[in-house]
């Protein structure tokens, strides 16, 4: 049992759990917040509230950019699979 | 030649068997039309096969002693994997093609050389532990993530939320398809390379996958993916839970996060286990009773049975092959018999049996 626990694959397990949890929850949360921003942006535009619309537009772009970065990082990780 | 053709046949079954991992949630939430989802998954699987060759090396060297391998052992292992893949496809169960392949090879190796030729430590750390951890981790990440998402978007108009998450699903499934290509096409590359080593075509030292093997494997898995295993797509997409677009996006993103985190740490996982775990997690978080636990239980049973069943079929195939002598006659006879049986199968009407899906036609376009 000790030999198995000490193997590199088994020893890296806590790191895998942490990374997967943080990445999965962070990306989905950011995307959900972006969805909220797009809804607020739409509402603000309909109500002709330009400043609010601009703010939510900027937040939407930031959220989408963050998600895009996560996807690109995922592709890079896939390409450098060990 | 027979071993290479059999390996490519396995790759084809791997493609249509595991298509569901990538496209099932997309299709069931109507994020994309079925044919378009399958076509994109095929393309990304093809591209993914060229991205990295590390997994091929793991399959070729991680579980058995390559020095004592023979082409008959590789052939028997492939038959074990193909038979198990076809059996689970028939019942619409999303089992791991990778585990079937490794099980088949280990069983054939065990029959040929005994337990000494099998790397037990490699099996435990690279296959059994990941098989336990992967679905549990994806379940947990999916459950927590969807709970947070529902709290964030709960007050918004349902139509806007559904449209947005459908768009998100296109990106998350693309990442999954690419990841699947890098994992699964390479398993076939590893096996063909094993056969070439056993045949003496390439040296065992300095593992190298020939270019034609990469191209042939990528093409076979892409073709299999394009064919589409609709039975398993139905199981994953609608028989475990009735999914909404937010759940589909979350299951895929949680699955991709688990696969990529594991890959970056050199910890191979089954895509099938991860996505199934993610789907169950997002369903259970909404309502425990929303998950059809009977279907989930059948899937878990198939996971548990995959390694020993494929190993038993692999061992049996090896013994059958050995009965014809040590030459190529055994594999030739088994290959011809298997091909004849498969060629005859589509002409026979499959029995309908209650909850068992037998319809293998694609769903109507969304």
Interface residues (C-beta under 8 A of the other chain):
Chain A: X3 X4 X7 X8 X9 X10 X12 X13 X15 X16 X17 X19 X20 X21 X23 X24 X25 X27 X28 X29 X31 X32 X33 X34 X35 X36 X38 X39 X42 X67 X71 X74 X75 X77 X78 X79 X80 X81 X82
Chain B: X48 X51 X52 X54 X55 X121 X124 X125 X126 X129 X130 X133 X137 X138 X140 X141 X142 X144 X145 X146 X148 X149 X152 X153 X156 X157 X160 X161 X164 X165 X168 X171 X174 X175 X178 X179 X182 X246 X249 X250 X253 X254 X256 X257 X258 X260 X261 X262 X263 X264 X265 X266 X267
